[in-house]
Amino acid sequence: MCLIAFDWQPASPRLLLLANRDEFYARPTAPAGWWPEQPALWAGRDLQAGGTWLGLTAAGRFAALTNYREGEPRAGRRSRGELVSGFLTGEQTPAGYLRRVLAQGEEYAGFNLLVGDLRAGELHYGGNRPGGEPRALQAGRYGLSNGLLNTPWPKTERLKCGLSGLSAGDEEGALALLSDTTTAPDAALPMTGVPLELERRLSSVFIGGEDYGTRAQTVLSLENGQVRILEQGRGPHGRLLETRRAEWRLASVERMRHA
């Protein structure tokens, strides 16, 4: 997962979240759905290392991950995808889980992690790079790409700005925001240590390419206890592969599946 923008109102609680996952197309991936061995968990799946990048349970446990971009990335001994699935399949509080995984942060390559209990109005952020200290998120609009939370990269600000005028039910508008291929001017590009040409390529909200690009687009909303999720799977050059939907009420935990 490489770009997330969300509006979080814990008093309601209410959440509107847009996310793009960028990855190599050759990496085997299962589209989002209810996991057979964890029937209360809705998420995509990384079939190479296991785990996932974003998911939600029927009871409202939520987690999402982005990698931290470094010019010379440090390989981790463990897969970052397990950080998301570990929270979703566990029972630890969001704050307690973050404290535990960040205490073992050196075992993973750079990451940012969002974990929450949406039914309880809790959402927390933490990462294993300086500035990623764990904290509860108050009401507001947030953006997260491959820097720290709310680092003002052009595409992060672009998606956050678009989110401000979006209603929870506007799937067409949400997908249009997530499909924006506008690249940033060189003067506005972040300096993350990767070559300039790659920095340019990665500066758009939606990345289309032959070997690497946006593979999943997710629109998630929670309002009045009702969860709605839409995922679009994408292939090389932005080709649409599939669309998955799920909808349920947190209070009753009654799921309605849609192909």
C-alpha positions in Angstrom: 0.0 0.0 0.0 1.6 3.3 -1.1 -1.0 6.0 -0.7 -3.9 6.6 1.8 -6.0 9.6 2.5 -8.8 9.5 5.1 -11.2 11.6 7.1 -11.6 10.3 10.6 -14.3 11.4 13.0 -14.0 9.2 16.2 -17.0 10.7 18.0 -19.5 9.3 15.5 -17.4 7.2 14.7 -17.1 7.9 11.0 -14.4 7.1 8.5 -14.0 7.8 4.8 -10.7 6.3 3.4 -9.2 6.1 -0.1 -6.2 4.0 -0.8 -4.0 2.8 -3.7 -1.7 -0.2 -3.4 1.4 0.0 -5.7 3.3 -3.2 -6.4 5.1 -5.2 -9.0 2.6 -7.0 -11.2 4.6 -10.2 -11.0 4.0 -10.5 -7.3 1.2 -13.0 -6.7 -1.8 -11.4 -5.1 -5.4 -12.5 -4.2 -8.1 -9.9 -4.6 -10.0 -8.7 -1.6 -12.6 -11.0 0.0 -13.5 -12.9 3.1 -10.7 -15.2 4.1 -11.7 -18.9 4.2 -9.8 -19.6 7.4 -10.7 -16.3 8.9 -14.3 -15.8 7.8 -14.8 -12.5 9.7 -11.8 -10.9 7.9 -12.2 -9.0 4.6 -8.9 -8.2 2.9 -6.7 -8.8 -0.1 -3.8 -11.2 0.3 -0.1 -11.2 -0.6 0.4 -14.8 -1.9 4.2 -14.5 -1.9 4.9 -13.7 1.8 1.4 -14.0 3.3 -0.3 -11.1 5.1 -2.0 -8.2 3.6 -1.8 -4.4 3.1 -5.3 -3.3 4.2 -8.2 -5.1 5.8 -11.2 -4.9 8.1 -13.0 -7.4 10.3 -16.7 -7.8 10.7 -16.4 -6.5 14.2 -14.6 -3.3 13.1 -10.9 -4.1 13.6 -9.0 -2.1 10.9 -5.4 -2.0 9.7 -3.4 -0.7 6.8 0.2 -0.4 5.9 2.5 1.7 3.7 6.2 1.1 3.1 8.7 3.8 4.0 10.7 4.9 0.9 14.5 5.0 1.3 17.2 5.3 -1.3 19.0 2.4 0.2 16.2 0.3 1.8 17.2 -2.0 4.6 15.8 -5.4 4.2 13.8 -6.9 7.0 13.9 -10.4 8.5 10.1 -10.5 8.5 7.4 -9.5 6.1 5.6 -6.2 6.7 2.3 -7.7 5.6 2.1 -9.8 8.7 1.8 -6.5 10.7 -1.7 -6.0 9.2 -2.9 -9.5 9.4 -1.5 -10.0 12.9 -3.6 -7.2 14.2 -6.8 -8.2 12.3 -6.6 -11.8 13.5 -5.7 -10.8 17.1 -7.4 -9.3 20.1 -4.8 -6.8 21.4 -5.8 -3.2 21.7 -4.6 -0.9 18.9 -2.3 1.0 21.3 -0.9 -2.2 22.8 -0.3 -3.8 19.4 1.6 -0.8 18.1 3.8 -0.7 21.2 4.6 -4.4 20.8 5.4 -4.3 17.0 7.4 -1.1 17.3 9.5 -2.6 20.0 10.5 -5.2 17.4 10.7 -2.6 14.6 14.2 -3.5 13.6 13.0 -6.8 12.3 11.1 -5.1 9.4 12.0 -2.9 6.5 10.6 0.7 6.9 6.9 0.9 7.4 3.9 3.0 8.5 1.0 1.3 10.2 -2.6 2.3 11.0 -4.5 0.1 13.4 -7.9 0.7 14.9 -11.1 -0.5 16.6 -13.6 1.5 14.5 -16.6 0.4 16.6 -14.9 1.9 19.7 -13.8 5.1 17.9 -10.1 4.3 18.1 -7.5 4.8 15.3 -3.7 4.8 15.9 -0.6 5.4 13.8 3.0 4.3 14.3 6.1 3.6 12.2 9.6 2.2 12.6 11.4 5.3 11.4 12.2 8.5 13.3 9.0 10.6 13.7 6.8 7.5 13.6 6.2 7.3 17.4 2.8 5.7 18.1 -0.1 8.0 18.8 -3.9 8.0 18.8 -5.4 10.0 15.9 -7.9 12.8 16.7 -10.6 14.0 14.4 -9.3 15.3 11.1 -8.1 14.6 7.6 -4.9 12.7 7.1 -2.6 11.6 4.3 0.0 8.8 4.3 2.3 7.7 1.5 5.8 6.5 1.8 7.0 9.1 4.2 5.6 9.8 7.7 2.0 10.5 8.4 0.9 13.9 6.8 4.3 14.4 5.1 3.2 16.9 2.4 4.3 15.1 -0.7 2.4 16.4 -3.8 0.3 13.3 -4.4 -0.6 13.0 -0.7 -1.8 16.6 -0.6 -3.6 16.2 -3.9 -5.6 13.2 -2.6 -6.3 14.8 0.7 -7.6 17.9 -1.0 -9.9 15.9 -3.2 -11.2 14.0 -0.2 -12.4 17.3 1.4 -15.1 17.7 -1.2 -16.2 14.0 -1.4 -19.3 12.5 0.1 -19.3 9.0 1.6 -21.4 7.5 -1.2 -19.7 9.0 -4.2 -17.8 6.0 -5.4 -17.4 7.4 -8.9 -15.7 10.6 -7.5 -13.5 8.5 -5.2 -12.3 6.3 -7.9 -11.6 9.4 -10.1 -9.4 10.8 -7.3 -7.6 7.5 -7.0 -7.0 7.3 -10.8 -5.3 10.7 -11.1 -2.2 10.3 -13.2 -0.9 13.9 -12.8 2.8 13.9 -12.0 4.4 16.6 -9.8 6.8 19.2 -11.2 10.5 18.5 -10.4 10.7 21.4 -7.9 8.0 19.8 -5.8 9.3 16.3 -5.7 10.4 14.8 -2.4 14.0 13.8 -2.0 13.9 10.2 -0.9 17.2 9.0 -2.3 15.8 7.2 -5.4 16.8 8.4 -8.9 15.0 11.5 -10.3 13.3 9.6 -13.1 11.8 7.1 -10.6 10.8 9.9 -8.2 8.8 11.5 -11.1 7.2 8.2 -12.0 6.1 7.7 -8.4 4.8 11.2 -7.9 1.3 10.6 -9.3 -1.7 9.3 -7.2 -2.2 6.5 -9.8 0.9 4.8 -11.3 0.4 3.0 -14.6 3.3 0.9 -16.0 4.2 -2.4 -17.5 6.1 -4.0 -14.6 5.0 -1.9 -11.6 2.1 0.3 -10.8 -1.2 0.7 -8.9 -2.7 -2.8 -8.4 -5.6 -2.1 -6.0 -7.8 0.9 -5.4 -9.9 0.8 -2.2 -12.8 3.0 -1.1 -13.9 2.4 2.5 -16.6 4.2 4.4 -18.1 3.8 7.9 -21.1 5.9 8.8 -23.9 5.2 11.3 -22.4 1.7 11.9 -22.6 0.8 8.2 -19.4 -0.4 6.5 -19.0 -0.2 2.7 -15.9 -1.3 0.9 -15.1 -1.2 -2.8 -11.9 -2.6 -4.3 -10.8 -2.4 -7.9 -7.9 -4.7 -9.0 -5.7 -3.2 -11.7 -3.1 -4.8 -14.1 -0.4 -3.4 -16.3 -1.0 0.0 -17.8 -4.0 0.4 -15.5 -6.2 -2.3 -17.0 -9.2 -3.1 -14.8 -9.2 -6.7 -13.7 -12.0 -7.1 -11.2 -14.3 -5.2 -8.8 -15.1 -6.5 -5.3 -17.6 -5.1 -2.8 -18.6 -5.8 0.7 -21.2 -4.2 3.1 -22.2 -5.0 6.6 -23.3 -3.3 9.9 -20.9 -3.3 12.8 -23.6 -3.6 15.4 -25.1 -6.7 14.1 -22.0 -8.1 12.3 -24.3 -9.2 9.5 -22.4 -9.5 6.3 -23.8 -9.1 2.8 -21.4 -10.4 0.1 -21.2 -9.1 -3.4 -19.2 -10.7 -6.2 
